[in-house]
């Protein structure tokens, strides 16, 4: 079976602003040392799918750099992650207008591999899945399309695309974001409990079926347009996934997904040697802790920590935390380089990292931020939705953007 994977590089990512101000959604760091795009690529590698296409458009430079530096297969295998950016051609002069449109405009490159199956993946989700299990069910049921689904409670179902399946797992109905309405009662899963089968945005297509659908339909989006039409015209089945899965679409979901990783028994773990998550090798030195009380904290490579307390937080690569500083319930992404490796910004600015005697709670500190001594940063007294060049508050979390300079003594 000849299988290729197509990973969607994401749209403008407005709900993740300011994290997506200078980067694509799949390039957003997670767990201190990875990027979101590492998740689908690693799932493919662990499933022995070694030919991948990454479709990109918005703020794609850092994403391209990360993938080019991280995923280089050796000369004895045919594996690759091929970057396909939106481009002008004789038949198309516009941008990608949606997920289906991106695949349609790139399809001629997929045909060069003569695939039997094409698996469509999102670039901004956190999960671990063996795609061989999905493909095995796809072949066994003789499906034209298989959609990965996740059982969710009613409280979550209204905001998702919900599938209705029969006893053989064939999808008979699809409703996009039904809301908390009586319609949900008809969409309850037949496999027990007050659960609903939500689309995970992971699709396995027979290549010829996908080509037919994209060629005959002008629509631009898979979930909203192509999938409902496929259910009417083809054999479409649901694969039920019971593992951890989270869509990283908002500041709140990003913050929560990161902090869940710090728990003693997290719902998702990167400590699985059977299915590791691969990323860029940086060859950084061990982290140095001069003095600090660390509790439920992930501490990445190359850090220099001289704080007072770090609680329930992520501390990313090359992070520097000054003496006496307290960090609680926060994601500190760290730095791309150490102080002195590159010229600092003009003027009298604090050094890279977090200075002395700072207090930071319920925050996301993006990369290469410079936070001066004695700063107090929490969202407690800032109205929801506030956005300034120095900080943004969304979903009860305060975000300090990439390369921000916070003067000493600032209180937010």
C-alpha positions in Angstrom: 0.0 0.0 0.0 1.5 3.3 -1.2 0.7 6.0 1.4 1.6 9.7 1.5 0.7 12.2 4.1 -0.4 15.8 3.6 0.0 18.2 6.6 -1.9 21.4 6.6 0.3 24.4 7.5 -2.6 26.3 9.0 -4.3 29.6 8.3 -3.6 33.0 9.8 -4.1 31.7 13.3 -5.8 34.8 14.6 -7.1 33.1 17.8 -3.5 32.3 18.8 -2.3 35.9 18.4 0.2 37.2 19.4 2.0 33.8 19.3 1.2 33.7 15.5 2.2 37.3 14.9 5.6 36.2 13.4 5.1 32.5 12.8 2.6 30.0 11.4 0.5 28.0 13.8 2.5 24.7 13.3 5.7 26.6 14.2 4.4 27.6 17.6 6.7 26.0 20.3 5.2 23.5 22.7 6.5 21.8 25.8 9.5 24.1 25.8 11.6 22.4 23.0 9.2 21.1 20.3 7.1 22.8 17.6 3.5 21.8 16.9 4.4 20.6 13.5 6.7 18.0 15.1 3.6 16.1 16.3 2.1 15.0 12.9 5.5 14.5 11.4 6.6 12.2 14.3 3.3 10.3 14.1 3.9 9.7 10.5 7.5 8.6 11.1 6.5 6.2 13.9 3.8 4.8 11.6 6.4 4.2 8.8 4.9 6.9 6.6 8.0 8.6 5.3 6.8 10.7 2.5 5.1 13.9 3.7 4.0 17.1 2.1 3.6 20.3 4.2 1.4 22.9 2.7 2.2 26.4 3.9 1.1 30.0 3.3 1.0 32.4 6.3 4.2 33.5 8.1 5.9 30.4 6.8 9.6 31.3 7.1 10.3 30.0 10.6 8.2 26.9 9.8 10.3 26.2 6.7 13.5 26.7 8.6 12.5 24.4 11.4 11.4 21.6 9.1 14.5 22.0 6.9 16.9 21.8 9.9 15.0 19.0 11.7 13.8 16.4 9.2 16.6 15.2 6.9 16.2 11.6 5.9 19.3 9.6 5.0 20.2 8.8 1.4 19.2 5.1 1.7 15.5 5.9 2.2 13.0 7.7 0.1 11.6 9.6 3.0 11.2 13.4 3.0 9.1 16.3 4.3 8.5 18.3 1.2 7.5 22.0 1.6 4.8 23.2 -0.7 4.1 27.0 -0.3 1.2 28.8 -2.0 2.4 29.9 -5.4 1.1 31.5 -8.6 0.8 29.2 -11.6 -0.7 29.5 -15.1 -3.9 27.9 -13.7 -4.0 29.6 -10.3 -2.9 33.1 -9.3 -4.5 33.3 -5.8 -3.7 32.2 -2.3 -5.0 28.9 -0.8 -8.6 29.6 0.2 -9.0 26.7 2.6 -7.8 23.3 3.4 -9.4 21.6 0.4 -8.3 24.3 -1.9 -4.7 24.0 -0.7 -4.8 20.2 -1.4 -6.4 20.8 -4.8 -3.8 23.3 -5.9 -1.0 21.0 -4.8 -2.4 17.7 -6.0 -0.2 17.4 -9.1 2.8 17.0 -6.9 1.2 14.2 -5.0 0.5 12.3 -8.2 4.2 12.0 -8.9 4.3 9.5 -6.0 1.3 7.5 -7.5 -0.3 7.0 -4.0 -3.0 4.5 -3.2 -3.9 6.4 -0.1 -3.5 10.0 1.0 -3.8 10.9 4.7 -4.7 14.5 5.5 -3.4 15.9 8.8 -3.6 19.1 10.8 -0.4 20.9 11.8 -1.7 22.3 15.1 -2.9 19.3 17.2 -1.4 17.4 20.1 -1.9 13.6 20.1 -0.2 10.3 19.5 -1.7 8.0 16.9 -0.5 4.9 15.0 -1.9 5.6 11.5 -1.5 2.0 10.6 -4.5 1.2 12.7 -6.6 3.7 10.8 -5.3 2.4 7.4 -6.0 -1.2 8.5 -9.6 -0.4 9.2 -9.8 1.6 6.0 -8.7 -1.4 4.0 -10.8 -3.9 6.0 -14.1 -1.9 5.5 -13.2 -1.1 1.8 -13.9 2.5 2.6 -13.4 5.3 0.2 -12.8 7.7 3.0 -12.1 7.2 6.7 -12.4 10.0 9.2 -10.7 9.8 12.6 -13.2 10.6 15.3 -13.0 11.3 19.0 -15.8 10.6 21.6 -16.5 13.8 23.4 -19.2 14.8 26.0 -22.1 17.0 25.2 -20.5 20.0 26.7 -17.8 19.9 24.0 -19.8 18.5 21.1 -21.7 21.7 20.1 -18.6 23.5 18.9 -17.2 20.6 16.9 -18.1 18.7 13.7 -20.2 15.7 14.9 -20.5 12.4 13.0 -23.4 10.0 13.2 -22.4 6.4 12.5 -24.2 3.0 12.2 -23.2 -0.3 13.9 -20.6 -0.9 11.2 -19.0 2.5 11.8 -20.2 3.9 8.5 -20.9 7.6 8.7 -24.4 8.4 7.8 -24.6 12.0 8.8 -22.3 15.0 9.6 -23.3 18.2 11.3 -20.8 21.1 11.6 -21.0 22.8 15.1 -24.6 21.9 16.0 -24.5 23.9 19.2 -26.3 22.8 22.4 -29.6 22.1 20.6 -32.1 19.3 20.4 -30.3 18.3 17.2 -27.5 16.8 19.4 -29.9 14.2 20.8 -30.1 12.6 17.3 -26.3 12.6 16.9 -25.4 10.6 20.1 -22.9 7.8 19.6 -24.4 4.3 19.2 -21.6 2.8 21.3 -22.9 3.8 24.7 -22.8 6.8 27.1 -23.7 10.4 26.5 -20.9 10.8 24.0 -20.7 12.2 20.5 -18.2 11.4 17.8 -16.3 14.6 16.8 -14.2 14.9 13.7 -10.4 15.2 14.5 -9.7 16.7 11.1 -7.7 13.5 10.2 -8.8 11.9 6.9 -7.7 8.9 4.9 -8.7 9.1 1.3 -8.4 6.7 -1.6 -6.3 8.8 -3.9 -8.6 8.5 -6.9 -11.7 9.4 -4.7 -9.9 12.5 -3.4 -9.0 13.5 -6.9 -12.6 13.1 -8.0 -14.0 15.1 -5.1 -11.6 18.0 -5.5 -12.0 18.0 -9.3 -15.8 18.0 -9.3 -16.4 20.3 -6.3 -15.4 23.9 -6.2 -15.5 24.1 -2.4 -12.5 25.2 -0.3 -12.9 23.5 3.0 -12.8 19.8 4.0 -14.9 19.8 7.1 -17.5 22.2 5.9 -17.8 21.2 2.3 -16.0 18.2 1.0 -16.7 15.7 3.8 -20.6 16.2 3.8 -20.5 15.7 0.0 -18.3 12.6 0.3 -20.8 11.0 2.7 -23.5 11.3 0.1 -21.4 10.0 -2.8 -18.9 7.5 -1.3 -18.3 4.9 1.4 -17.2 6.9 4.4 -16.3 5.3 7.7 -15.4 6.6 11.1 -12.3 5.4 13.1 -12.9 5.9 16.8 -9.8 7.1 18.7 -9.9 6.9 22.5 -6.5 8.4 23.2 -5.5 12.0 24.2 -6.2 14.6 21.5 -6.3 18.4 21.8 -6.7 21.0 19.1 -4.4 23.9 19.8 -6.5 26.7 18.4 -6.7 29.3 21.1 -4.5 30.8 23.7 -6.4 29.1 26.5 -6.1 25.6 24.9 -2.4 26.2 24.2 -1.8 27.2 27.8 -3.8 24.4 29.3 -2.2 21.7 27.0 1.3 22.8 28.0 0.6 22.9 31.8 -1.1 19.5 31.7 2.3 18.1 30.7 3.8 19.1 34.1 1.4 16.9 36.1 2.8 13.7 37.7 0.6 11.6 35.5 -0.2 13.8 32.5 -2.9 12.9 30.0 -0.2 13.2 27.2 3.4 12.5 27.7 6.6 13.0 25.6 8.2 10.2 27.7 7.2 7.3 25.3 10.2 5.6 23.9 8.1 3.5 21.6 6.7 6.5 19.8 9.1 9.5 20.4 8.4 13.0 19.2 11.3 14.2 17.0 12.5 17.8 16.7 15.6 19.9 15.9 18.8 18.7 17.6 20.4 21.7 19.2 23.3 20.2 21.1 22.7 22.5 24.1 24.5 22.0 27.4 22.6 20.8 30.5 20.5 23.2 32.4 22.2 24.8 35.4 20.2 25.5 38.6 22.0 27.8 40.9 19.2 28.1 43.4 15.4 27.5 42.9 12.5 25.5 44.3 11.1 23.6 41.3 7.7 21.9 41.5 5.8 20.3 38.7 8.0 22.0 36.1 9.4 20.9 32.8 12.9 22.3 32.4 14.5 22.2 29.0 18.1 22.2 27.9 20.5 25.0 28.2 18.8 27.0 31.0 20.4 29.0 33.7 18.1 29.3 36.7 18.7 31.4 39.8 15.1 32.0 40.8 13.2 31.6 44.1 10.3 29.4 43.0 9.0 27.9 39.7 5.6 26.1 40.1 3.5 24.2 37.6 5.3 25.7 34.6 7.2 25.0 31.4 10.7 26.5 31.1 11.9 26.4 27.5 15.4 26.2 25.9 18.1 28.7 26.9 15.8 30.3 29.5 17.4 32.6 32.0 15.6 33.3 35.3 17.2 35.8 37.7 17.6 35.6 41.5 14.5 35.9 43.6 12.0 35.5 40.8 8.8 33.5 41.1 7.0 31.9 38.2 3.7 30.1 38.6 1.3 28.4 36.1 3.2 29.8 33.2 4.8 28.9 29.9 8.3 30.4 29.4 9.4 29.6 25.8 13.1 30.6 26.4 15.4 32.0 23.7 16.9 31.2 20.3 20.4 32.3 21.5 22.3 33.5 24.5 23.0 37.1 25.5 26.1 38.2 23.7 25.7 35.9 20.7 23.9 38.7 18.8 23.9 42.5 19.1 21.2 43.6 21.6 18.4 46.1 20.6 19.4 49.8 20.6 19.0 51.6 23.9 19.2 50.6 27.5 17.4 47.2 27.5 17.4 44.3 30.0 19.3 41.2 29.1 17.5 38.2 27.5 15.3 36.3 29.9 13.6 37.1 33.2 15.4 39.4 35.6 15.7 39.5 39.3 12.8 39.6 41.8 10.0 39.2 39.2 6.6 37.7 39.8 4.9 36.0 36.9 1.7 34.1 37.1 -0.8 32.7 34.4 1.4 33.9 31.6 3.0 32.9 28.3 6.4 34.5 27.8 7.3 34.1 24.1 10.8 33.6 22.8 13.6 36.1 23.2 11.6 38.4 25.6 13.6 40.7 27.8 11.9 41.2 31.2 13.6 43.7 33.5 14.2 43.4 37.3 11.2 43.7 39.6 8.5 43.2 37.1 5.0 42.0 38.1 3.1 40.2 35.3 -0.3 38.6 35.8 -3.7 38.9 34.0 -5.6 39.5 37.3 -6.4 43.2 36.9 -6.3 43.4 33.1 -9.6 43.3 31.1 -10.1 40.3 28.9 -9.2 41.0 25.2 -6.7 43.8 26.1 -4.0 44.0 23.4 -1.0 46.3 23.5 2.5 46.0 21.9 3.8 44.7 25.2 1.1 42.2 26.2 -2.2 40.6 25.3 -4.8 39.0 27.6 -6.9 36.2 26.2 -8.8 33.4 27.9 -7.5 34.6 31.3 -3.8 34.3 30.2 -1.4 37.2 29.7 0.9 36.8 26.7 4.2 38.6 26.4 5.0 38.5 22.6 8.2 37.4 21.0 11.2 39.9 21.4 9.2 42.1 23.8 11.1 44.4 26.1 9.5 44.9 29.5 11.3 47.7 31.4 12.4 47.1 35.0 9.7 47.7 37.6 6.8 47.3 35.2 3.5 46.2 36.8 0.9 44.6 34.6 
